[in-house]
Amino acid sequence: MTDLLLLHGAIGSAAQLQALKDLLSPHFKVHAVEFSGHGKTAFAEDFSIAQFAKELHGYITTHQLQQPHVLGYSMGGFVALKLASEHPNALGKIMTLATKFHWDPETAAREIKMLNAEKIEEKLPAFAQTLEARHQTIGWKKVLSKTADMMLAMGNDNPLSKEHFELISNPVRLSIGDRDQMVTLEETIQVYRQIKNASFQIFPETPHPIEKMNLNQLVMALNQFTSAK
């Protein structure tokens, strides 16, 4: 059975993707990789895209995987492409879902506003409880703080540039929901044009949160992509 790495997004965790993992398990040997500082995984030396790409490469090496396919949601897709630009033979086919590629200081400042723990507790108490239950190692407020710092760094120096995308030789499927309010079609199409072996897919009536995604539709699309010659 083909190995598939399932990668979560920012302020997410492996457990958040359990329902998707269950649907994918009949088709792949699924590895739900959890980045350090998230969920139940201890904090490592750094909290950055470079660190997470290093951890992903380490996971592949430790488990002796041979070019596993990847489904990376949001930040997870960004990390997968970062690794692919640095280690061309580490991964097989890569499908990204709702991955934000355009980062500058203005973009980072806008996204950071969504990570205010006090406002989340005040206006979205149910979400605050979800985050508290999700992040049991360093705590959800620290995860938000470190994610904000990471986004600020990305805004000042985007870890993925045109030069990085041009180095990627893997088959890549860039996918986005048509109702995503965080990721634009324009930035996704721009990257699609920069990766030599890329394809592009839009999911209808689909916002950014993976919890609102039609998972059966996603599984069907991933199967089609990974099985194509």
C-alpha positions in Angstrom: 0.0 0.0 0.0 1.3 3.4 -0.9 2.5 5.7 1.9 0.7 9.0 2.3 1.8 11.8 4.7 -1.1 13.9 6.0 0.1 17.3 7.2 -2.0 19.7 9.3 -2.2 23.5 9.1 -1.2 26.3 11.4 -2.6 26.0 15.0 -3.8 22.5 13.9 -2.8 19.0 15.0 -2.8 15.4 13.7 -5.9 14.7 15.7 -7.8 17.4 13.8 -7.4 15.3 10.7 -8.5 12.0 12.1 -11.8 11.8 10.1 -9.9 12.4 6.9 -7.3 9.8 7.9 -10.1 7.3 8.4 -11.4 7.9 4.9 -8.0 7.6 3.4 -6.9 4.5 5.2 -8.5 2.0 2.8 -6.5 3.6 0.0 -3.2 4.5 1.5 -0.9 3.7 4.5 -1.6 7.1 6.2 1.0 8.8 8.4 -0.5 11.8 10.2 2.6 13.9 10.9 2.4 16.4 13.7 4.8 19.3 13.8 6.6 20.1 17.0 4.8 22.4 19.5 1.4 21.4 18.1 -1.1 19.0 19.6 0.7 16.4 21.8 4.1 16.9 20.2 6.8 18.6 22.3 8.3 21.9 21.2 11.6 21.6 19.3 14.4 24.0 18.8 12.5 26.3 16.6 8.9 27.2 15.4 9.3 27.9 11.7 8.6 26.5 8.2 12.3 25.5 7.9 12.1 23.6 11.2 8.9 21.8 10.2 10.4 20.9 6.8 13.4 19.5 8.7 11.0 17.5 10.9 9.1 16.1 7.9 12.4 15.0 6.3 13.4 13.4 9.6 10.1 11.5 9.7 10.6 10.2 6.2 14.2 9.1 7.0 13.3 7.5 10.4 10.4 5.5 8.9 12.5 4.6 5.8 9.7 5.8 3.5 10.3 5.8 -0.3 8.9 9.0 -1.9 5.6 9.0 0.0 2.8 11.1 -1.4 1.6 14.1 0.6 -1.6 15.8 1.3 -0.8 19.1 3.0 -3.6 21.3 4.4 -2.8 25.0 4.6 0.6 25.4 6.3 1.2 21.7 5.8 1.2 22.2 2.0 3.7 25.0 2.4 6.0 22.8 4.4 5.8 20.0 1.9 6.7 22.3 -1.0 9.6 23.8 1.1 11.0 20.2 1.6 10.5 19.4 -2.1 12.5 22.5 -3.1 15.4 21.4 -1.0 15.3 17.6 -1.3 13.9 16.7 -4.8 13.8 12.9 -4.1 12.2 12.9 -0.6 8.6 13.1 -1.7 6.3 11.6 -4.3 3.2 13.5 -5.5 2.2 16.5 -3.5 -1.3 17.8 -3.1 -1.8 21.1 -1.3 -5.2 22.3 0.0 -5.9 25.9 1.0 -2.2 26.8 1.2 -1.4 30.5 1.4 1.7 31.4 -0.7 1.6 35.2 -0.7 3.3 36.6 2.4 4.4 40.2 3.0 4.3 42.4 6.1 0.8 43.6 5.4 -0.5 40.0 4.9 1.2 38.8 8.0 -0.2 41.7 10.1 -3.7 40.8 8.9 -3.4 37.1 9.7 -1.9 37.8 13.1 -5.0 39.7 14.1 -6.9 36.5 13.9 -4.5 34.9 16.5 -5.4 37.1 19.5 -6.1 34.7 22.4 -8.0 37.2 24.5 -10.4 38.1 21.6 -10.9 34.4 20.8 -11.8 33.7 24.5 -14.2 36.6 24.5 -15.9 36.2 21.1 -15.3 32.6 20.2 -15.3 30.7 23.5 -16.2 27.3 21.9 -13.2 27.7 19.6 -11.0 28.6 22.5 -12.1 25.4 24.2 -11.3 23.4 21.0 -7.8 24.9 20.9 -7.2 24.2 24.6 -8.2 20.5 24.1 -6.1 20.3 20.9 -2.8 21.6 22.2 -1.8 19.8 25.3 1.9 20.2 25.3 2.8 23.9 25.3 -0.7 25.2 25.6 -2.9 26.9 22.9 -2.1 30.4 23.8 1.6 29.8 23.3 0.9 28.0 20.0 -1.0 31.1 18.9 1.9 33.4 20.0 4.6 31.3 18.3 2.4 31.1 15.1 2.1 34.8 15.1 5.9 35.2 15.4 6.3 32.7 12.5 3.9 34.6 10.3 5.6 37.9 11.0 8.9 36.3 10.0 7.3 34.9 6.8 5.9 38.4 6.0 9.4 39.8 6.2 11.1 37.0 4.3 8.9 34.5 2.5 10.4 31.0 2.9 9.1 30.1 -0.6 10.0 32.3 -3.6 9.8 31.9 -7.4 13.3 30.4 -7.3 12.1 27.7 -4.8 9.1 26.8 -6.9 11.2 26.5 -10.0 13.3 23.9 -8.3 10.3 21.6 -7.6 10.1 18.7 -10.0 7.5 16.6 -8.2 4.0 16.3 -9.6 2.0 18.9 -7.6 -1.7 19.5 -7.4 -2.6 22.9 -6.0 -6.2 22.9 -4.7 -8.3 25.6 -3.2 -11.9 26.1 -2.2 -13.9 28.7 -4.1 -15.1 30.4 -0.9 -11.7 30.5 0.9 -11.3 33.9 2.5 -7.7 33.5 3.5 -6.2 32.2 0.3 -6.8 33.8 -3.1 -7.2 32.1 -6.5 -4.7 34.6 -7.9 -1.8 33.7 -5.5 -2.5 30.0 -6.1 -2.6 30.3 -9.9 0.7 32.3 -9.8 2.4 29.4 -8.0 0.8 26.9 -10.4 2.5 28.7 -13.2 5.9 28.6 -11.5 6.0 24.8 -10.7 6.9 22.9 -13.9 4.8 19.8 -13.1 1.8 21.4 -11.4 -2.0 21.1 -11.9 -4.7 23.2 -10.3 -8.1 22.3 -8.8 -11.0 24.3 -7.3 -13.4 22.7 -4.9 -16.9 24.2 -5.1 -18.8 25.7 -2.2 -15.7 25.3 0.0 -14.3 27.7 2.6 -10.9 27.6 4.2 -11.5 25.5 7.4 -10.9 21.8 6.7 -13.8 21.0 9.1 -16.1 22.5 6.5 -14.6 20.6 3.6 -16.5 17.8 1.8 -14.0 15.1 2.7 -15.3 12.5 0.4 -14.8 14.9 -2.5 -11.2 15.5 -1.3 -10.5 11.8 -1.0 -11.8 11.3 -4.6 -9.6 14.1 -5.9 -6.5 12.8 -4.1 -7.1 9.3 -5.4 -7.4 10.6 -9.0 -4.3 12.7 -8.7 -2.0 10.1 -7.1 -3.1 7.3 -9.5 -2.7 9.3 -12.7 0.3 8.3 -14.8 
